[in-house]
């Protein structure tokens, strides 16, 4: 199961989930991979609970499967330097 803020993104088995930051608040969006047309859900936090999920962040896979994972946007945006 994955939840974005108060919205259930999926409950059951899915091929994958894509979570990406947005430039504006609330700060991230998530979508289920595979199946039909992509439905994006926006929010400040995305939470995943499962038996075993492979998490890939910025193209780098985690060393082992996880049961839970949380992604969130900080309340303050990043500053561009240079």
N, C-alpha and C positions, 0 to 999 in steps of 0.2 A: 504494500500500500504506500502511496505517496500523497502528501497533502501540501498544498501551497496556501499559506495563511489558513483560512477556514474552508477552502475548496478542495475536495478530494480529486486528485489528478487521475488516479486509477486505484482499483482494488482487485487483486488477482494477479495473473501472470501477464507480462508484457515483454516485448523484445528489448526495450531499452527506454531511457528517459534522457532528454536533453535539457539542461538547465544553463541559462546564460544571463549575464548581467544586462541591464538596460541603462541608458544614459540618464533617464529620468526616474523619479520615484514612482512606484514603490521600490524598484531596484533590481528585480529579476523576473524572468519568465521561464516557464517550464512546459514541456510538451512530451507526449508519449510517442516513441518512434515506432514505425511500422503501422500497418492497418490502413485506415482511410486518410482523409485530409487532416493536416496538422491543426490541432486546436491548442493555442497558447493560453496559459493561465498566468496572470501576473500577480506578484505579491512581494512581500519583504523577506519571507523565509520559505524554504522548501524542505520538507522532512520526509525521509524514506525509512521504512521499516520492512525487513524481509528476512528470509532464511539465510540467503547469501547473495550479495550483489558485488559485481566488479565495478569499482569506481575509477574513472579516468578523469584526471584534472589537468587541463592544459596539455593534453596529449600524453600524459605520463600515467600509466596504470599504477594503482595502489599495489603494495606487495602481497596482499591477501584479501579475500572476500570480506565484506563487512555485513553486519546485521542491521546497523543503523547508520544514517548519514544525514547531516544537516548542512544546508547552504543558506546563507543570509547576507543581506546587504547592511553595511554599517549605516548609522544615521547620518554620517557626514561623508560627502563625496571625496574622491581622490583629487589631489592637486597635481596639475601638470607642471613640471619643472623644465627649465632650459629654454 
